[in-house]
């Protein structure tokens, strides 16, 4: 699967946080998770679907991942946990592009 096709599938799921919080389906964009290494962007296959509010623009009591990763993860779960959930929802039993 191409990176572009994978990113489209991720975004098509709708915001994982909104769904987990019982807020229904909301349009999403693919967010590259934090790799823990400064200056290294996660691969396009390490993405989770987030709506603008949970991605970059906090508001109405919500926390955006780019406003504070620690607060976001304390409230909604770690990016790695959310990534694992998304991969299961996509029917992928291991990260794309890896073996095992």
N, C-alpha and C positions, 0 to 999 in steps of 0.2 A: 504494500500500500504506500502511496506517495505521502510525503509530509503534508501537502496541501489537502489531500483527501482526508487524512487523519484529523487535521485541524478543523475541517468542516464537520466531520462526525462529532467531534468533541463539542463544538459550539451548538450543534443541532440538539444536543441533550437539554439545553437550557441550564440556567444557573444551578449548580449542585447545592449551594448553600440555601438558596430560596426553597428548593425542593425539600432539603433536609429540615428546614425550619417550618415547613407546612405552609409556605407562602405561594405555592403553585408554581406553574412554569413561567419563567421569564426569559426573554432573549438574552443570549450570552455571547461572549467572545472568549477565545482560548487564552488563558493566563499561563505563562511559563513559570513553573514552580521555582522556588529558591533552591539553588544547588548547594548552598553553604560555602561557596567559593566566590569571593569577590571578583567581579569582572567576567565570570563564566556564566553565560546564559544556558538555561536548560535546553535540552533538545526539544524539537517540535512534538515529540512523542511523550514528553513529560509536561503535559498541559492539563489544566482543569477548566471547565466552563464556569465563568463568573459573569454576572450582570454588571453594568457600570457601577451600581451602588456598592456591590461587594468587591469590585475590582479596584476602582480608583476614586470614587466619589462618595464617601460616607454621608449618611443622612438618615433622618427618621429613626434613630436608634440603632442603625446598622454600622458595622465596622468594615472598612475596605482594607484589603490585603496590603495595598501600597501606602495606606495611612499608618500602618503599624502591624507588622507580621506577628509579633508576640501577642498582641491583643486579639488579632484575628484568630490565631490558632487556639488561644485560650477559650474563645467563645464557640468556634465552629469546628475545631479539630485541626490537626496538622495538615499541611499541604500534602505530605506523603500519604496520610490516611485518606484524604479526599481523592488523591490520584488513584489509590488502590480501588476505591469505590467506583470511580469513573471507568477504570479498565475493566472491572467486572461488568458494569452496565454495557460496555461496548463488546463484551464477549471475548476479551483479550486476557488470557491467563498469565501472561508475563509481559513485561514492557516490550513494545514493538522494537525490532532491530536487535534484540538480544536472544540468547538461547536459554533453554532450561525451563 
